Amino acid sequence: MSNTSLTPKNATLNTANYCLNSKHNESQAQTADDKAQSVQQRAMKCMLNELQTYQQKNMSVRQQYFAYKAQAWLNYATDKDSMNSRSDAAMQAAQKAENILQALKNNKVEDLKLIEDIPSTSALMRPDLWATLNALKDSGGINDAPRAIAFSEVALIWAATEHCERGAESSNSHFRMADRWLEQAREAFVNAHNSRTNVALEALIVRYYEEYAPLDSSDNTCNGQVLTTIDKKQVH
């Protein structure tokens, strides 16, 4: 995975330098809460503010989708940070968000892949949800629900990591969240397309499920997963 290597646990995001040396300079007046935050926390807060620009309706759907995905990664990293976790998963999530933001700022969003492999800190669990997610992406679903699809993917990755680290009790809420986002995305897609297109989506979901079901991490270990894509021409 390019630009997604694990960041050392004592490292901070490169974006921290931007946030602290530009219009977000520390010389500006800060609240007590701001001063109490770590450099890492302030960097992530800065990135969230920057991402809002690319989530507006005047931006392309692809820009919106990746901006929401970066936001979801930052939510993940912030949650881990609030628990004083310096885990590889937390740092990788923050790094992924920064990579996306840099691509957005440099007009390189077209270089980002819609279907990415599952990172090494997570695993393929709930193949039914992964099948729905990637079938929607392959069918242009980000045009109808960029936020829901972006949030669902990160929730699925987050859920599996939690399952590996803490068990089912900790992961269930994240899997339910991913399911809700996907239901919202699927409904938006169905409402925006005709019956023929919707039937094609259902067939693609089935094909993806057949591909992903054998990859389900039944031993509950997180080592990542390479995700194949389906040739829609072969779907009947």
N, C-alpha and C positions, 0 to 999 in steps of 0.2 A: 504494500500500500504506500504510494508516494505521499510524502509530507505528513505521514501519520505515525511516524515512529514515536515510541514512548519518550516523553520528556522526563529528565531526571527529577526525582521527587523534591529536590531543593531548588528547582528552577522556577522562574517566573515567565510569564508570557512576554514575547517581544512587543506585543501591543501595549504593554505597560509603559514602555518608553514613549510611544506615541501619545498615550493618554496623559502622561505626566509632563510632557515637554511641548505640547501644542496648546490649543485653546482650553485644554483641561489642566493647565499647569498648576502645580501645587501652590504657586504664589498667589493664586486667586483665593478669595475667601472661602473657607470650608466650614461646614458644620462640625459639631463635636462627633457626630456619627461618622462623617467622612474621615476625620483624623484617626478614629479608632480602627478603621478598616485597614486591612493589610494591603500592600501594593497589588497583590494578586486579586483581591476582592474589588479594588478600585478599577483595575484593568478590565475585569469582567463587566462591571457596571458601565464603564465607558463603552465597551463593545455592544452591550445591549442598546445603548442610546444611538450608536452609529447604525445599528441594524434597522432601526425604525425607518430610516430613510428609504431602504430598499423594500420595505413591506407595504408601501403605499400603492394605490391602484394605478398610478401613472407609470409604475415600473413594469417590466415584463413579468409574465407569470413565472418564468424560470428564476428571475431575480427574487421575486417574492418567496417562492418555494425555498430557495437556499437560505434566504435571510431568516425564514421561520425555522429552518432546520438548525441553523447556527444558534438561534435563540433557545431551541430545545436542548442543544448540547450545553449551552451555558446554564440553563436551569438545572441540568444534571450535575454539572461541575459545582455549581453553587450549593446544591443540596449536600453533596459530599463534603464541600468545604465547611458547611455549617456544622457538620459532625466531626470536624477536625480530622477529616480523612485526607491523607496524602497518597491515596492509592493510585496505581497505574491507571485505573479506569477514570478517576477524576481528572488527572492531568491529560489523559488522552482526549477526553471530552472537551476540555478547554482548548486544547491544541486544534482539534477539528473545527471548533467554532472560529478560531483565529484564522485558520487556513481559508475558510469560506469567506470571512469578512475581507481578507486580503484579495481574494479573487473578485469579489464584488467591487471593491474600490479600484481595482486595476482593469476592470472590464474584461475579466477572464472567466466569467461564470459559465460560458459555453464549454470550457475545458473540464468542468466538473461533471462527474458521472452521475446519472440518475439512479442507477442500481449499483450500489457499492457492496463489497464483501463485508461480512460481519467482523468487527475487530476482535483481536486476540483476547480481550478481556471479557468477551461475551460468547454466546453460542446460538445456534439455531434451535429455538424452542417455539412451540405453537406453529408448526408448519402451515396450518390452515390460515393463520393471520399473515404470515410471510407471503403465502400464495396470493392472497387478496391484495396485499400491499403492492407487490411487484407487477401483478396483472393490471392494476389500476395505473401504475406508472407507465407500463408498456402501451396502455390504451389512451394515453393523454390525460389521465385523471388529474394531473397537477393543474390543468387549465380550469378545472371545476372546483378543486378544493386544495390549493397549495398548502395552506396552514395545517389542515387535518392530516394530510398525507405525511408532511414533514414531522409533525408531532408524533404520529403513530409509529414511525420507524424508530425514532430515538427511544420511545417508550418501550418498544419490543427489545431493543438492545439493553436498555436499562434494566428491564424486568429479568432477563436471563442472567445478567451480572449479579443482581440481587439474589437470584435463586442459587447461583453457585456459591456466593459468599455467605448467605444467611438462611437459605432454605425457602420453601414454598410460602410460608406465612408472610415473609417480607416481600416476595415477588408478586403475589396475587393482585395487589392493588395496581401495580404497574401494567400487568397483563390486561386487567379490566380497562384501564385507561387507554391502552393501545386498541383494544376492541371497540371502545366507544368512538375513538377518532376515526377508525376505519369504517364503522357503520355510517358516520357522518359523511365521509368522503364517498362512500359507495352510493349513498342516497343522493348526493349532489350529482354524481355521474349519471345515475339512472334518470334523474329528472331532466338532465340536459341533453339526453340522447334518445334516439328512436329504439324501437324494440329490437331491430336487427343488431344494432351495435351493442345493446345490453345482453343479448343472447351470446354474442361473440365474447363479451367480457366474462360471462359465466363459464364458457368453454375454456378460456385462457386460465381462469382461476383453477379449474380442475387439472389442467396440464401442469401448472406450477405446483400444485399440491402433490401430484404424482412424482414430480421431480424432487421436491423438498422433504416429503414424508420420511424417506429412508435416511435422511441426514439429521433427523431429530436427535438432539443430544440426550439420549435416554440414560446415560450414565451421570448426567448432571454435572458435567465438567465444562469449563469454558476455555476453549482454545481457538475461537474464531471459526469462520466458515467461508469458503469460497462459494459465491452464489452464481449459478449458471442462469442464463437467460433463455427464454423459449422463442423459437422461430415461429412467429404467428402464422406463417404460411402453412405450417404443418399442423395447425390446430383445426379440427373439423367439428 
